Amino acid sequence: MEKKAYEPPKEGIFYLVPDPKTKKYTLYVEIDEESNPLHFNLWDRMMGLLASRFKVHKEALENAYTGIPRGRITQTSNGWVVAHGGDFSLPMYKSEIESEFSLGDATRIGKVKWIVDSHEKMGKNDRDTVQFVLGITLTPEGFTKKGKR
C-alpha cells in the first residue's frame, strides 16, 4: 500500500455561493500566499459568479460582501482555527472545507478547532441585499427562490 504524502494545512478564506442548479452552496476558496495575503479580489470574483448564475447586474452586489456564508482558516500556536459565521450547515460542508484546505491530517490528530466568529457572520443588510437582488431566501442548507418552496 502506497503511503500518502503529508500535505500541510493551508490558511485562507472561503465563501459558500448559492448555485441555482443544485439549490445548495458551492465552495469557493482563496488560499493565502505571500503574493496575495489580503484577498482583495475574491468578493469581486464572487459578485461576477453570482451575477452570471442569477442573471443580475454585478454592481448591485458591490458592497454586500458579508451577504453569503463565509469563513477563514488561520494557523495558531496550537494548530488551525476554522472561523465561520454559523450561517451554513456544518455537517453538509465540513469535509469539503477540510479537503480544500488540507485539514484532514490535522483534524485526525485534534489540531483543528471550528468556531463561530461574529466577524464571519452574514451581515443583515448585506444578506438582505443579496436575497433581494438574487430573488432568493438563504438557508443554512442552501436557498429557495422567493415565493416558492
N, C-alpha and C positions, 0 to 999 in steps of 0.2 A: 504494500500500500504506500503510495506516494504521500509524503508529508507536505501539507500546505504551508507555504511561506507566511511568516507573520507579517501583517501589514499594520503599521501603527495607525491609531485613530487620527482622524483629521478634524480640525476646527473649521467652523464656517456657519453659514446661516441657511435657513430653508423657508420656503413658502409652500403651502398646500393650496393649489389653484383649482377652482371649480372646472370640471370638464363636462360640457353638455352631452357628450356621447354616453358617458357612464353614469352621470349624476353623482359622481364621487369626486374626490380630490386627486390631483396628480401632484407628486412631489417634485419640486424644483430646488436644487441646491446650488450654493456657491461656496467653494472651498477656499479658506484663507490661504493666500500665498504671499510671499514677500512683495511681489509686484502688484498685488491687488487686495490689500487687507481691509479696505473700508467699504466695499460693496456699493459703491456709488451708483452703479448701473443696473443692479438687479431689479429694483422696482420698475425702472423704465422697461426692461425686458418683460416683466410680468404684466405691465399695462398693455404692451403690444400683444402679448399672448391672449389676454382677456378680451381685448378689442377684436382680435381675429376670431376667437372662439364664439363670441357672442354678437358679432357684427355691430359693434358700437364704436364711437369715437374715443380713441385712446386718451385724449385730453380731458375727458370727463372724469377720468380716474386719477388725474395727475397728483393730487395731494392726499390720496386715500391709502397710503402705503401700510397702514395698520388695519385695513379693511378685510383681510383674509387671514386665515390661520398661519402662524409663523413661529419660528424658534431659532435658537442659537446653540451651538456646541462650542464649549471652551474647555481648555485644559487647566486643571488646578494642581496644587501640590499633592493631592490625594487621588487624582485620576481625571475624569472628564465629567462635565455637567451638561445635560441637555435641558436648557431652559425653554419653556414653551408657555403659551397663554392658557392652556387648558381648554382651547376652543375647538378641539377636534377629538375624535375617538382614538385614544392612545392605542388600544388593542388592535385597531384596524391598520395603523400606520407605523407602529413602533419598529417592527422588524425591517421595514423598508428604510426608515431613517437610520437604523443601526447599520444596515448594509451600505448605504450611500456614504456614511462617514467612517466606515471600517471599525465600528464599535463592538463587533461580535466577541473577539477575544477578551477585550477589556470588560465587557458585560459578564462573561463567564467567570471572571475572577473577582467580580464585585467592585470594579473600579469605575462604574458609570452610575451617576445619580441623575434621575429625572425629577425636575422640579417645575412647578407652576410659578412663573415670574410675571408680576404685573406689567413689567416693561414690554413683554412679548404678547400681552393680551390684545385682542382686536379692540380698536378704539370705537366707541359707539357711533360717533359721527362718520368715521371712515367706513365702518361696516354698513351703516345706513346708506351711504353714498354708493358703495359697491352694489348693494342689493337693489337700489333704485335704478342705477344705470344698467345693470345686467338683467333686471326683471326677475330676480330670484330671491329666495329666502335661504340664508345659510343655516346649516345644521351641523352638529358635530360629525355626522356620518358623511355629509356631502351637502346637497342643496336640493330645493324643489323650485319649480317655476312658480312665480307668484300667481295665485288664484287657482293652482292645480295641486292635487295631492297625489 
